[in-house]
Structures are given as C-alpha cells and as structure tokens.
Amino acid sequence: MSVVPEFLAANQKYASTFNKGSLPLPPGRKVAVVACMDARLDPARALGLEEGDAHVIRNAGGLVKDALRSLVISEQLLGTKEIVILHHTDCGMLTFKQEDAVAAVKKNIGQDASHIDFQPFPDLEQSVRDDVAFLKSNKLIPDDIKIWGGIYEVETGKIREVK
C-alpha cells in the first residue's frame, strides 16, 4: 500500500487553512540550513523555523559537498548570509564504510555503484568540523558568509555547537 493517498488527504487539510501564499522568494531570515535526511530530525521544528524563514537542504548525513550547488544558489541568487550545518547523533552514516555501500548495491540490485562516493564518516563531531572547513575554504562561498556547525541529539532534541 502506498502512503500517497494519506499524504494527499493531509495536504487537503493543510491547504484548507493555508494563508502563506504571498511569502517572498528569498528566505526571510537569510539563512540556509544543511541537515541530514533522517526522519527523526525535523530541522524546522528543532530550530523554530516557519515557512519562508530559511532554505533547508537535506541529504544523507547532512553533508555540504552534496549541498554545494544549492548553497551557491541560496547565497548568490537568493540572498542568504549564513549557513547552519546540522548533523545528528545515531546517524546511519556512522554505520558503514564506502565498500559496504558499494557491495550492498551490487548484492541487492546487481548494479555497480563504485563511481559514487557515499561519504560515510567514522566521527560525528569531526564530520561537522570537516563540513565547516570545506565551506570556509571553498572559493564559491564568500568569506562574509557566516558558517555554524552543530549536532542535533535525537535522544533529547537538543542542539549543541561543534567547535
């Protein structure tokens, strides 16, 4: 059974009281958030964001290398001035190595995925530091863009800064 009918019913309820259709295109708080796609993390709720406040970019691990294209568009074309990187505890990216992901794809669907860098990481805090350093050294991200990194604790809902 597909969940799509449930989603469409929920959308009808949401749309029936929707009143935010005139929000401006640029995010009101001039921030882009890069976060993991993990279903236990809701960046908007965890950060107190509403529609129109921020660009929220999600991928496996919340890794900025995958989000770079979106970040450049966000700051160059849509006016963001700050980037928040949000990784989380108990992340699936901590549970495998590159060769494990390639082997799983080969075993499960018979395809060679060795050309994909799945970007697993062994250390959660270091992954945040690496992402901050990647953006700060990247010539596509201007020096005046503020960059902050943190970890969301799935166990408590708290966010802590990584320095």
Summary of the structure (lengths in Angstrom):
residues: 163
radius of gyration: 17.7
end to end distance: 45.0
largest distance: 49.1
contacts: 446
relative contact order: 0.16
helix: 39%
strand: 18%
